[in-house]
Amino acid sequence: MIQWKERFWASGIHLCISALVAALAGLLVFAVWFPFPYREVSGGRELFLLVIMVDVMLGPLITLAVFNRAKPRAELRRDLTVVAVLQIAGLLYGLWSVSLARPVHLVFEIDRFRVVHAVDVPEPLLGRTPSGIDALPWFGPTLLAVRPFNDQSESLDATMAALEGTHIGARPDLWQPYVQARARVQQAAKPVVQLKRRLSGRAGEIDALLKAAGRSAERTAYLPLVARRTVWTVFIDPATAEVVAFMPLDPF
């Protein structure tokens, strides 16, 4: 009985340490890699929780199984070291997997915004990223736009690539700073009052969201936000094209 008490004590300490490390990893993931709304739009929360739950629970459970003070000190130290190394390796692999799914850009493409993730960007095109743009930033997604096509041939090539799964918003050779696309964003955006009229059942939610952002429907425009598994709405200032709010609402 005493031995099991010691095992549970050791496993409990391991669980507390694991939870602390998981909290620090969560701070990195949700505050830096997946800030709102990307933790919901890009599915980062589910992926991270899966990785962490497996890693946090596995280490303490193995400690519960192997901890025994009757073992020689060197053997016990070796067993616990192996457990710690396996758990750290699992955490690093999990964070690496999450990092590949991290959103790197919010890109305006023709008539919508698209969330682009690190894994979406074709590696062969990284060398064609325009000067001044970080192709795969580590400190949260940046705001970009797709530039106008140079000619009909480039437009056709981009269309064919999109049909094969590479969206134009994910192509570094087509990126440009968002500020250079401000006029096109303003032209593509539609008045929020039209959205409220068309989706009258959600009008109250739209007004509440905009009020929290210090805006009104009459002074705000919107565009669709397309991600992997969902469609949201981006609200923008029609005078500056600045993004002011996000809402889990399919505007199509």
VOKE-29778 format. One record per atom (N, C-alpha, C): x, y, z; atom name; residue number from 1; residue in one letter. Coordinates in steps of 0.05 Angstrom, whole numbers. Layout:
<nodes>
[[X Y Z] CA NUM A]
...
</nodes>
This chain:
<nodes>
[[17 -24 0] N 1 M]
[[0 0 0] CA 1 M]
[[17 25 0] C 1 M]
[[39 24 16] N 2 I]
[[57 47 17] CA 2 I]
[[69 52 -10] C 2 I]
[[76 30 -24] N 3 Q]
[[89 33 -50] CA 3 Q]
[[70 47 -70] C 3 Q]
[[44 40 -69] N 4 W]
[[25 53 -87] CA 4 W]
[[21 82 -80] C 4 W]
[[22 88 -54] N 5 K]
[[20 116 -46] CA 5 K]
[[43 132 -58] C 5 K]
[[67 120 -57] N 6 E]
[[91 134 -68] CA 6 E]
[[88 136 -98] C 6 E]
[[78 116 -111] N 7 R]
[[74 117 -140] CA 7 R]
[[54 139 -148] C 7 R]
[[32 141 -133] N 8 F]
[[13 161 -139] CA 8 F]
[[24 189 -133] C 8 F]
[[40 191 -112] N 9 W]
[[53 216 -105] CA 9 W]
[[71 225 -128] C 9 W]
[[88 207 -138] N 10 A]
[[107 213 -159] CA 10 A]
[[92 220 -185] C 10 A]
[[71 204 -191] N 11 S]
[[55 209 -214] CA 11 S]
[[40 236 -213] C 11 S]
[[31 244 -189] N 12 G]
[[18 269 -185] CA 12 G]
[[37 292 -189] C 12 G]
[[61 290 -179] N 13 I]
[[81 311 -184] CA 13 I]
[[87 314 -214] C 13 I]
[[90 291 -227] N 14 H]
[[95 291 -256] CA 14 H]
[[71 304 -270] C 14 H]
[[47 298 -262] N 15 L]
[[23 310 -274] CA 15 L]
[[23 341 -271] C 15 L]
[[30 351 -248] N 16 C]
[[31 380 -243] CA 16 C]
[[52 393 -261] C 16 C]
[[75 380 -263] N 17 I]
[[96 391 -281] CA 17 I]
[[87 391 -310] C 17 I]
[[75 369 -318] N 18 S]
[[65 367 -345] CA 18 S]
[[44 388 -351] C 18 S]
[[26 393 -332] N 19 A]
[[5 413 -335] CA 19 A]
[[17 441 -338] C 19 A]
[[38 447 -323] N 20 L]
[[51 473 -324] CA 20 L]
[[64 476 -352] C 20 L]
[[78 456 -362] N 21 V]
[[90 457 -388] CA 21 V]
[[68 460 -410] C 21 V]
[[46 445 -406] N 22 A]
[[24 447 -426] CA 22 A]
[[13 476 -426] C 22 A]
[[11 488 -403] N 23 A]
[[0 516 -401] CA 23 A]
[[19 535 -416] C 23 A]
[[45 531 -413] N 24 L]
[[64 549 -427] CA 24 L]
[[62 544 -457] C 24 L]
[[59 519 -465] N 25 A]
[[56 512 -494] CA 25 A]
[[30 524 -504] C 25 A]
[[9 524 -488] N 26 G]
[[-16 535 -496] CA 26 G]
[[-14 565 -500] C 26 G]
[[2 578 -483] N 27 L]
[[6 607 -486] CA 27 L]
[[19 613 -513] C 27 L]
[[39 597 -521] N 28 L]
[[52 601 -547] CA 28 L]
[[32 596 -569] C 28 L]
[[17 575 -568] N 29 V]
[[-1 568 -590] CA 29 V]
[[-24 588 -593] C 29 V]
[[-38 594 -571] N 30 F]
[[-62 610 -573] CA 30 F]
[[-57 641 -572] C 30 F]
[[-35 649 -560] N 31 A]
[[-30 678 -559] CA 31 A]
[[-13 687 -583] C 31 A]
[[3 669 -594] N 32 V]
[[21 676 -616] CA 32 V]
[[14 664 -643] C 32 V]
[[11 638 -644] N 33 W]
[[6 624 -669] CA 33 W]
[[-23 625 -678] C 33 W]
[[-42 622 -659] N 34 F]
[[-70 621 -665] CA 34 F]
[[-86 642 -649] C 34 F]
[[-81 667 -653] N 35 P]
[[-97 687 -639] CA 35 P]
[[-126 687 -650] C 35 P]
[[-145 698 -635] N 36 F]
[[-172 699 -645] CA 36 F]
[[-173 715 -671] C 36 F]
[[-188 705 -691] N 37 P]
[[-207 683 -691] CA 37 P]
[[-195 657 -701] C 37 P]
[[-169 656 -705] N 38 Y]
[[-157 634 -720] CA 38 Y]
[[-158 608 -704] C 38 Y]
[[-158 609 -677] N 39 R]
[[-160 584 -662] CA 39 R]
[[-186 569 -668] C 39 R]
[[-207 584 -677] N 40 E]
[[-232 572 -684] CA 40 E]
[[-234 568 -715] C 40 E]
[[-226 588 -730] N 41 V]
[[-227 586 -759] CA 41 V]
[[-210 564 -770] C 41 V]
[[-185 562 -758] N 42 S]
[[-166 543 -769] CA 42 S]
[[-165 516 -755] C 42 S]
[[-181 513 -734] N 43 G]
[[-181 488 -720] CA 43 G]
[[-157 483 -702] C 43 G]
[[-142 504 -695] N 44 G]
[[-118 500 -679] CA 44 G]
[[-124 490 -651] C 44 G]
[[-147 498 -640] N 45 R]
[[-154 490 -613] CA 45 R]
[[-157 460 -610] C 45 R]
[[-171 447 -629] N 46 E]
[[-176 419 -628] CA 46 E]
[[-150 403 -631] C 46 E]
[[-133 412 -650] N 47 L]
[[-108 398 -655] CA 47 L]
[[-90 400 -630] C 47 L]
[[-87 424 -619] N 48 F]
[[-70 427 -595] CA 48 F]
[[-80 411 -571] C 48 F]
[[-106 411 -566] N 49 L]
[[-117 397 -544] CA 49 L]
[[-113 367 -547] C 49 L]
[[-115 357 -571] N 50 L]
[[-110 328 -576] CA 50 L]
[[-81 321 -569] C 50 L]
[[-62 338 -578] N 51 V]
[[-34 333 -573] CA 51 V]
[[-28 334 -544] C 51 V]
[[-38 355 -530] N 52 I]
[[-32 360 -502] CA 52 I]
[[-44 338 -485] C 52 I]
[[-69 331 -490] N 53 M]
[[-82 311 -473] CA 53 M]
[[-67 284 -474] C 53 M]
[[-58 277 -497] N 54 V]
[[-43 252 -500] CA 54 V]
[[-16 255 -485] C 54 V]
[[-2 277 -489] N 55 D]
[[24 280 -477] CA 55 D]
[[23 284 -447] C 55 D]
[[4 300 -437] N 56 V]
[[2 305 -409] CA 56 V]
[[-6 280 -393] C 56 V]
[[-24 264 -404] N 57 M]
[[-33 241 -390] CA 57 M]
[[-14 217 -392] C 57 M]
[[0 215 -415] N 58 L]
[[17 192 -419] CA 58 L]
[[41 192 -400] C 58 L]
[[55 215 -397] N 59 G]
[[78 215 -379] CA 59 G]
[[72 207 -351] C 59 G]
[[53 220 -337] N 60 P]
[[46 212 -310] CA 60 P]
[[37 183 -307] C 60 P]
[[23 172 -328] N 61 L]
[[15 144 -326] CA 61 L]
[[38 125 -328] C 61 L]
[[58 132 -344] N 62 I]
[[82 115 -346] CA 62 I]
[[98 117 -320] C 62 I]
[[99 141 -308] N 63 T]
[[112 145 -282] CA 63 T]
[[99 128 -261] C 63 T]
[[72 127 -261] N 64 L]
[[57 110 -242] CA 64 L]
[[65 81 -245] C 64 L]
[[70 73 -270] N 65 A]
[[77 45 -274] CA 65 A]
[[105 38 -267] C 65 A]
[[124 56 -271] N 66 V]
[[152 49 -268] CA 66 V]
[[164 58 -241] C 66 V]
[[151 77 -227] N 67 F]
[[163 87 -202] CA 67 F]
[[162 66 -180] C 67 F]
[[186 60 -169] N 68 N]
[[188 41 -148] CA 68 N]
[[214 46 -132] C 68 N]
[[211 55 -107] N 69 R]
[[235 62 -91] CA 69 R]
[[251 37 -85] C 69 R]
[[240 13 -89] N 70 A]
[[256 -11 -84] CA 70 A]
[[277 -15 -106] C 70 A]
[[274 -2 -128] N 71 K]
[[294 -4 -149] CA 71 K]
[[320 9 -141] C 71 K]
[[343 1 -151] N 72 P]
[[368 15 -147] CA 72 P]
[[365 44 -156] C 72 P]
[[378 63 -143] N 73 R]
[[375 91 -149] CA 73 R]
[[381 97 -178] C 73 R]
[[403 85 -188] N 74 A]
[[411 90 -216] CA 74 A]
[[390 80 -236] C 74 A]
[[378 57 -229] N 75 E]
[[358 46 -247] CA 75 E]
[[333 63 -247] C 75 E]
[[325 72 -224] N 76 L]
[[301 89 -222] CA 76 L]
[[305 116 -236] C 76 L]
[[329 127 -233] N 77 R]
[[336 152 -247] CA 77 R]
[[335 148 -277] C 77 R]
[[346 125 -286] N 78 R]
[[346 119 -314] CA 78 R]
[[317 117 -325] C 78 R]
[[300 103 -311] N 79 D]
[[272 99 -319] CA 79 D]
[[258 126 -322] C 79 D]
[[261 143 -301] N 80 L]
[[248 169 -301] CA 80 L]
[[259 187 -323] C 80 L]
[[285 185 -328] N 81 T]
[[297 201 -350] CA 81 T]
[[286 193 -377] C 81 T]
[[283 167 -381] N 82 V]
[[272 157 -406] CA 82 V]
[[243 167 -409] C 82 V]
[[227 166 -388] N 83 V]
[[200 176 -389] CA 83 V]
[[200 206 -397] C 83 V]
[[217 221 -383] N 84 A]
[[218 250 -389] CA 84 A]
[[226 256 -418] C 84 A]
[[246 241 -428] N 85 V]
[[255 245 -455] CA 85 V]
[[233 239 -475] C 85 V]
[[219 216 -470] N 86 L]
[[197 209 -488] CA 86 L]
[[175 229 -488] C 86 L]
[[169 240 -464] N 87 Q]
[[148 259 -463] CA 87 Q]
[[155 286 -476] C 87 Q]
[[180 294 -472] N 88 I]
[[189 319 -485] CA 88 I]
[[190 316 -515] C 88 I]
[[199 293 -524] N 89 A]
[[200 287 -553] CA 89 A]
[[171 288 -565] C 89 A]
[[152 276 -550] N 90 G]
[[125 276 -559] CA 90 G]
[[113 304 -560] C 90 G]
[[120 321 -540] N 91 L]
[[110 348 -539] CA 91 L]
[[122 364 -563] C 91 L]
[[148 361 -568] N 92 L]
[[161 376 -589] CA 92 L]
[[149 368 -616] C 92 L]
[[145 342 -620] N 93 Y]
[[133 333 -645] CA 93 Y]
[[105 344 -648] C 93 Y]
[[89 344 -626] N 94 G]
[[62 355 -627] CA 94 G]
[[63 385 -634] C 94 G]
[[81 400 -621] N 95 L]
[[82 429 -627] CA 95 L]
[[91 433 -656] C 95 L]
[[109 417 -666] N 96 W]
[[118 419 -694] CA 96 W]
[[94 414 -712] C 96 W]
[[77 394 -706] N 97 S]
[[53 389 -722] CA 97 S]
[[34 413 -722] C 97 S]
[[30 424 -698] N 98 V]
[[13 448 -695] CA 98 V]
[[24 471 -711] C 98 V]
[[51 474 -710] N 99 S]
[[64 497 -724] CA 99 S]
[[59 495 -754] C 99 S]
[[58 471 -765] N 100 L]
[[53 469 -794] CA 100 L]
[[25 478 -801] C 100 L]
[[7 475 -782] N 101 A]
[[-21 483 -787] CA 101 A]
[[-27 512 -779] C 101 A]
[[-6 526 -769] N 102 R]
[[-11 553 -759] CA 102 R]
[[-18 572 -783] C 102 R]
[[-36 591 -778] N 103 P]
[[-43 611 -799] CA 103 P]
[[-20 631 -801] C 103 P]
[[-11 636 -826] N 104 V]
[[11 655 -830] CA 104 V]
[[2 681 -843] C 104 V]
[[-21 680 -857] N 105 H]
[[-30 705 -870] CA 105 H]
[[-61 705 -873] C 105 H]
[[-72 728 -871] N 106 L]
[[-100 733 -879] CA 106 L]
[[-98 749 -905] C 106 L]
[[-106 736 -927] N 107 V]
[[-101 746 -954] CA 107 V]
[[-127 754 -968] C 107 V]
[[-128 779 -978] N 108 F]
[[-150 787 -994] CA 108 F]
[[-146 777 -1023] C 108 F]
[[-165 762 -1033] N 109 E]
[[-162 751 -1060] CA 109 E]
[[-188 757 -1076] C 109 E]
[[-187 777 -1092] N 110 I]
[[-208 785 -1111] CA 110 I]
[[-234 795 -1097] C 110 I]
[[-249 777 -1083] N 111 D]
[[-274 786 -1071] CA 111 D]
[[-278 773 -1044] C 111 D]
[[-257 764 -1031] N 112 R]
[[-259 751 -1005] CA 112 R]
[[-232 751 -991] C 112 R]
[[-233 744 -966] N 113 F]
[[-208 739 -951] CA 113 F]
[[-204 709 -948] C 113 F]
[[-179 701 -948] N 114 R]
[[-173 673 -944] CA 114 R]
[[-151 670 -922] C 114 R]
[[-155 651 -904] N 115 V]
[[-135 645 -884] CA 115 V]
[[-115 625 -897] C 115 V]
[[-90 633 -897] N 116 V]
[[-69 616 -908] CA 116 V]
[[-52 605 -886] C 116 V]
[[-48 579 -886] N 117 H]
[[-32 566 -865] CA 117 H]
[[-4 559 -876] C 117 H]
[[14 554 -858] N 118 A]
[[41 548 -866] CA 118 A]
[[43 525 -885] C 118 A]
[[27 504 -880] N 119 V]
[[28 481 -897] CA 119 V]
[[15 485 -924] C 119 V]
[[0 507 -927] N 120 D]
[[-13 513 -953] CA 120 D]
[[6 525 -973] C 120 D]
[[27 538 -963] N 121 V]
[[45 553 -981] CA 121 V]
[[64 534 -996] C 121 V]
[[63 533 -1022] N 122 P]
[[80 515 -1037] CA 122 P]
[[110 522 -1033] C 122 P]
[[125 502 -1025] N 123 E]
[[153 507 -1019] CA 123 E]
[[169 516 -1044] C 123 E]
[[163 506 -1068] N 124 P]
[[178 516 -1091] CA 124 P]
[[174 546 -1097] C 124 P]
[[153 557 -1087] N 125 L]
[[147 586 -1092] CA 125 L]
[[158 604 -1070] C 125 L]
[[169 593 -1049] N 126 L]
[[178 610 -1027] CA 126 L]
[[200 630 -1036] C 126 L]
[[216 621 -1055] N 127 G]
[[238 639 -1065] CA 127 G]
[[227 662 -1081] C 127 G]
[[202 662 -1088] N 128 R]
[[190 684 -1104] CA 128 R]
[[173 703 -1087] C 128 R]
[[177 701 -1060] N 129 T]
[[163 719 -1042] CA 129 T]
[[173 747 -1046] C 129 T]
[[155 767 -1049] N 130 P]
[[164 795 -1053] CA 130 P]
[[181 805 -1030] C 130 P]
[[200 822 -1036] N 131 S]
[[217 834 -1015] CA 131 S]
[[200 848 -995] C 131 S]
[[207 845 -970] N 132 G]
[[193 858 -948] CA 132 G]
[[170 842 -936] C 132 G]
[[164 819 -948] N 133 I]
[[142 802 -937] CA 133 I]
[[155 777 -926] C 133 I]
[[148 770 -901] N 134 D]
[[157 746 -889] CA 134 D]
[[138 724 -897] C 134 D]
[[148 704 -912] N 135 A]
[[130 684 -924] CA 135 A]
[[117 667 -902] C 135 A]
[[132 660 -881] N 136 L]
[[122 642 -861] CA 136 L]
[[128 654 -833] C 136 L]
[[114 675 -825] N 137 P]
[[119 688 -800] CA 137 P]
[[112 669 -776] C 137 P]
[[127 673 -754] N 138 W]
[[123 657 -730] CA 138 W]
[[107 671 -709] C 138 W]
[[102 697 -713] N 139 F]
[[89 712 -692] CA 139 F]
[[61 722 -700] C 139 F]
[[45 704 -710] N 140 G]
[[18 711 -717] CA 140 G]
[[14 718 -746] C 140 G]
[[-10 714 -757] N 141 P]
[[-15 719 -785] CA 141 P]
[[-14 749 -792] C 141 P]
[[-4 755 -816] N 142 T]
[[-3 782 -826] CA 142 T]
[[-24 786 -847] C 142 T]
[[-30 811 -853] N 143 L]
[[-51 819 -872] CA 143 L]
[[-38 824 -899] C 143 L]
[[-46 809 -920] N 144 L]
[[-35 812 -947] CA 144 L]
[[-58 813 -967] C 144 L]
[[-50 816 -993] N 145 A]
[[-69 815 -1015] CA 145 A]
[[-57 802 -1039] C 145 A]
[[-74 792 -1056] N 146 V]
[[-65 781 -1082] CA 146 V]
[[-64 804 -1101] C 146 V]
[[-41 807 -1114] N 147 R]
[[-38 829 -1134] CA 147 R]
[[-54 823 -1159] C 147 R]
[[-60 843 -1176] N 148 P]
[[-72 837 -1202] CA 148 P]
[[-54 820 -1220] C 148 P]
[[-65 803 -1236] N 149 F]
[[-50 786 -1254] CA 149 F]
[[-36 804 -1275] C 149 F]
[[-12 796 -1283] N 150 N]
[[3 811 -1303] CA 150 N]
[[-9 808 -1331] C 150 N]
[[-20 784 -1337] N 151 D]
[[-32 779 -1363] CA 151 D]
[[-51 756 -1362] C 151 D]
[[-63 750 -1384] N 152 Q]
[[-83 728 -1385] CA 152 Q]
[[-70 701 -1380] C 152 Q]
[[-45 698 -1389] N 153 S]
[[-31 672 -1385] CA 153 S]
[[-27 667 -1355] C 153 S]
[[-19 687 -1340] N 154 E]
[[-15 684 -1311] CA 154 E]
[[-41 678 -1297] C 154 E]
[[-62 691 -1306] N 155 S]
[[-89 686 -1294] CA 155 S]
[[-97 657 -1299] C 155 S]
[[-92 647 -1323] N 156 L]
[[-100 620 -1330] CA 156 L]
[[-84 600 -1313] C 156 L]
[[-58 605 -1310] N 157 D]
[[-41 587 -1294] CA 157 D]
[[-50 587 -1265] C 157 D]
[[-57 610 -1255] N 158 A]
[[-66 611 -1227] CA 158 A]
[[-93 596 -1223] C 158 A]
[[-110 598 -1243] N 159 T]
[[-136 585 -1242] CA 159 T]
[[-132 555 -1243] C 159 T]
[[-114 545 -1260] N 160 M]
[[-109 516 -1262] CA 160 M]
[[-97 506 -1236] C 160 M]
[[-78 522 -1224] N 161 A]
[[-66 514 -1199] CA 161 A]
[[-87 513 -1176] C 161 A]
[[-106 532 -1177] N 162 A]
[[-127 532 -1157] CA 162 A]
[[-145 507 -1159] C 162 A]
[[-150 499 -1184] N 163 L]
[[-166 475 -1188] CA 163 L]
[[-152 450 -1177] C 163 L]
[[-125 452 -1176] N 164 E]
[[-110 429 -1166] CA 164 E]
[[-105 431 -1136] C 164 E]
[[-116 452 -1123] N 165 G]
[[-114 454 -1094] CA 165 G]
[[-97 476 -1083] C 165 G]
[[-83 491 -1100] N 166 T]
[[-66 513 -1090] CA 166 T]
[[-80 539 -1096] C 166 T]
[[-93 550 -1076] N 167 H]
[[-109 575 -1079] CA 167 H]
[[-90 598 -1084] C 167 H]
[[-99 618 -1099] N 168 I]
[[-82 640 -1106] CA 168 I]
[[-72 655 -1081] C 168 I]
[[-88 655 -1060] N 169 G]
[[-80 669 -1035] CA 169 G]
[[-56 656 -1022] C 169 G]
[[-50 631 -1029] N 170 A]
[[-28 616 -1017] CA 170 A]
[[-3 618 -1033] C 170 A]
[[-3 633 -1055] N 171 R]
[[20 634 -1073] CA 171 R]
[[37 659 -1067] C 171 R]
[[61 655 -1057] N 172 P]
[[79 678 -1051] CA 172 P]
[[84 696 -1075] C 172 P]
[[85 684 -1099] N 173 D]
[[91 701 -1123] CA 173 D]
[[69 720 -1130] C 173 D]
[[45 717 -1118] N 174 L]
[[23 734 -1123] CA 174 L]
[[17 754 -1100] C 174 L]
[[32 752 -1079] N 175 W]
[[27 769 -1055] CA 175 W]
[[36 798 -1060] C 175 W]
[[22 816 -1046] N 176 Q]
[[30 843 -1044] CA 176 Q]
[[21 854 -1017] C 176 Q]
[[33 876 -1008] N 177 P]
[[23 888 -983] CA 177 P]
[[-6 895 -984] C 177 P]
[[-20 892 -963] N 178 Y]
[[-50 897 -962] CA 178 Y]
[[-56 925 -970] C 178 Y]
[[-39 944 -961] N 179 V]
[[-45 972 -966] CA 179 V]
[[-47 979 -996] C 179 V]
[[-33 963 -1012] N 180 Q]
[[-33 968 -1041] CA 180 Q]
[[-59 959 -1054] C 180 Q]
[[-75 943 -1039] N 181 A]
[[-100 933 -1050] CA 181 A]
[[-124 947 -1037] C 181 A]
[[-119 968 -1023] N 182 R]
[[-141 981 -1008] CA 182 R]
[[-165 989 -1026] C 182 R]
[[-159 1000 -1049] N 183 A]
[[-181 1008 -1068] CA 183 A]
[[-197 984 -1077] C 183 A]
[[-183 962 -1083] N 184 R]
[[-197 938 -1092] CA 184 R]
[[-214 926 -1069] C 184 R]
[[-204 927 -1045] N 185 V]
[[-219 917 -1022] CA 185 V]
[[-244 934 -1018] C 185 V]
[[-241 960 -1020] N 186 Q]
[[-265 977 -1017] CA 186 Q]
[[-285 973 -1039] C 186 Q]
[[-276 967 -1063] N 187 Q]
[[-294 962 -1085] CA 187 Q]
[[-309 936 -1081] C 187 Q]
[[-295 915 -1071] N 188 A]
[[-307 889 -1068] CA 188 A]
[[-326 887 -1044] C 188 A]
[[-320 903 -1023] N 189 A]
[[-336 901 -998] CA 189 A]
[[-365 910 -1003] C 189 A]
[[-383 899 -987] N 190 K]
[[-411 906 -989] CA 190 K]
[[-421 918 -963] C 190 K]
[[-441 935 -963] N 191 P]
[[-452 947 -939] CA 191 P]
[[-464 926 -920] C 191 P]
[[-458 930 -894] N 192 V]
[[-469 911 -874] CA 192 V]
[[-500 913 -873] C 192 V]
[[-511 936 -879] N 193 V]
[[-540 938 -879] CA 193 V]
[[-553 918 -898] C 193 V]
[[-540 913 -920] N 194 Q]
[[-550 893 -939] CA 194 Q]
[[-549 865 -928] C 194 Q]
[[-527 859 -913] N 195 L]
[[-524 833 -900] CA 195 L]
[[-546 829 -879] C 195 L]
[[-551 850 -864] N 196 K]
[[-572 848 -843] CA 196 K]
[[-600 844 -856] C 196 K]
[[-604 857 -878] N 197 R]
[[-630 854 -892] CA 197 R]
[[-633 825 -903] C 197 R]
[[-611 815 -913] N 198 R]
[[-613 788 -925] CA 198 R]
[[-613 766 -904] C 198 R]
[[-599 770 -882] N 199 L]
[[-598 751 -860] CA 199 L]
[[-611 764 -835] C 199 L]
[[-636 770 -837] N 200 S]
[[-650 785 -816] CA 200 S]
[[-650 771 -789] C 200 S]
[[-649 744 -790] N 201 G]
[[-649 729 -765] CA 201 G]
[[-623 733 -749] C 201 G]
[[-602 742 -761] N 202 R]
[[-577 746 -747] CA 202 R]
[[-571 776 -744] C 202 R]
[[-589 793 -751] N 203 A]
[[-585 822 -750] CA 203 A]
[[-577 831 -722] C 203 A]
[[-591 821 -702] N 204 G]
[[-585 829 -674] CA 204 G]
[[-556 821 -666] C 204 G]
[[-547 798 -674] N 205 E]
[[-520 789 -668] CA 205 E]
[[-499 807 -682] C 205 E]
[[-506 814 -707] N 206 I]
[[-487 832 -722] CA 206 I]
[[-485 859 -708] C 206 I]
[[-508 870 -700] N 207 D]
[[-507 896 -687] CA 207 D]
[[-492 895 -660] C 207 D]
[[-496 873 -645] N 208 A]
[[-483 871 -620] CA 208 A]
[[-453 869 -623] C 208 A]
[[-444 854 -643] N 209 L]
[[-415 851 -649] CA 209 L]
[[-403 877 -657] C 209 L]
[[-416 891 -675] N 210 L]
[[-406 917 -684] CA 210 L]
[[-406 938 -662] C 210 L]
[[-426 937 -645] N 211 K]
[[-427 956 -622] CA 211 K]
[[-403 951 -603] C 211 K]
[[-397 926 -599] N 212 A]
[[-373 919 -582] CA 212 A]
[[-348 929 -594] C 212 A]
[[-347 931 -621] N 213 A]
[[-323 941 -635] CA 213 A]
[[-324 971 -639] C 213 A]
[[-345 984 -628] N 214 G]
[[-347 1013 -630] CA 214 G]
[[-356 1023 -657] C 214 G]
[[-373 1006 -670] N 215 R]
[[-381 1014 -697] CA 215 R]
[[-411 1010 -700] C 215 R]
[[-422 1019 -723] N 216 S]
[[-450 1014 -730] CA 216 S]
[[-451 1002 -757] C 216 S]
[[-473 989 -763] N 217 A]
[[-476 976 -789] CA 217 A]
[[-475 996 -812] C 217 A]
[[-484 1020 -807] N 218 E]
[[-484 1040 -829] CA 218 E]
[[-456 1049 -836] C 218 E]
[[-437 1046 -818] N 219 R]
[[-410 1055 -823] CA 219 R]
[[-390 1032 -827] C 219 R]
[[-401 1008 -835] N 220 T]
[[-384 985 -837] CA 220 T]
[[-391 969 -862] C 220 T]
[[-371 956 -873] N 221 A]
[[-375 939 -896] CA 221 A]
[[-366 910 -889] C 221 A]
[[-370 892 -907] N 222 Y]
[[-363 864 -900] CA 222 Y]
[[-353 849 -925] C 222 Y]
[[-338 828 -920] N 223 L]
[[-329 809 -940] CA 223 L]
[[-328 781 -928] C 223 L]
[[-331 760 -945] N 224 P]
[[-330 733 -934] CA 224 P]
[[-301 726 -926] C 224 P]
[[-298 709 -906] N 225 L]
[[-272 698 -897] CA 225 L]
[[-273 668 -901] C 225 L]
[[-257 658 -919] N 226 V]
[[-257 629 -926] CA 226 V]
[[-233 615 -912] C 226 V]
[[-239 594 -898] N 227 A]
[[-218 578 -885] CA 227 A]
[[-221 549 -894] C 227 A]
[[-207 531 -881] N 228 R]
[[-208 503 -890] CA 228 R]
[[-235 491 -888] C 228 R]
[[-247 494 -864] N 229 R]
[[-272 479 -858] CA 229 R]
[[-296 497 -854] C 229 R]
[[-293 523 -856] N 230 T]
[[-314 541 -849] CA 230 T]
[[-313 567 -865] C 230 T]
[[-334 582 -863] N 231 V]
[[-335 609 -875] CA 231 V]
[[-345 628 -854] C 231 V]
[[-330 650 -850] N 232 W]
[[-337 671 -831] CA 232 W]
[[-342 696 -846] C 232 W]
[[-347 718 -831] N 233 T]
[[-350 744 -843] CA 233 T]
[[-329 763 -831] C 233 T]
[[-316 778 -848] N 234 V]
[[-297 799 -839] CA 234 V]
[[-311 826 -842] C 234 V]
[[-311 842 -821] N 235 F]
[[-322 869 -823] CA 235 F]
[[-299 889 -826] C 235 F]
[[-302 908 -844] N 236 I]
[[-281 927 -849] CA 236 I]
[[-292 955 -849] C 236 I]
[[-274 974 -845] N 237 D]
[[-280 1002 -847] CA 237 D]
[[-281 1009 -877] C 237 D]
[[-303 1018 -888] N 238 P]
[[-304 1024 -917] CA 238 P]
[[-287 1047 -925] C 238 P]
[[-279 1064 -907] N 239 A]
[[-262 1087 -914] CA 239 A]
[[-232 1080 -915] C 239 A]
[[-224 1061 -899] N 240 T]
[[-195 1054 -897] CA 240 T]
[[-189 1025 -905] C 240 T]
[[-209 1008 -907] N 241 A]
[[-206 980 -912] CA 241 A]
[[-194 965 -889] C 241 A]
[[-193 978 -866] N 242 E]
[[-182 965 -841] CA 242 E]
[[-201 944 -831] C 242 E]
[[-190 921 -824] N 243 V]
[[-206 899 -812] CA 243 V]
[[-214 907 -783] C 243 V]
[[-239 906 -777] N 244 V]
[[-248 915 -750] CA 244 V]
[[-261 893 -734] C 244 V]
[[-270 872 -746] N 245 A]
[[-283 850 -730] CA 245 A]
[[-287 825 -747] C 245 A]
[[-291 803 -733] N 246 F]
[[-296 777 -746] CA 246 F]
[[-321 765 -734] C 246 F]
[[-336 750 -750] N 247 M]
[[-360 737 -739] CA 247 M]
[[-364 710 -752] C 247 M]
[[-371 689 -737] N 248 P]
[[-376 663 -748] CA 248 P]
[[-403 662 -763] C 248 P]
[[-403 674 -786] N 249 L]
[[-428 677 -802] CA 249 L]
[[-421 673 -831] C 249 L]
[[-434 655 -844] N 250 D]
[[-430 650 -873] CA 250 D]
[[-447 671 -888] C 250 D]
[[-434 690 -902] N 251 P]
[[-449 712 -916] CA 251 P]
[[-457 704 -944] C 251 P]
[[-450 681 -954] N 252 F]
[[-456 674 -981] CA 252 F]
[[-486 667 -984] C 252 F]
</nodes>
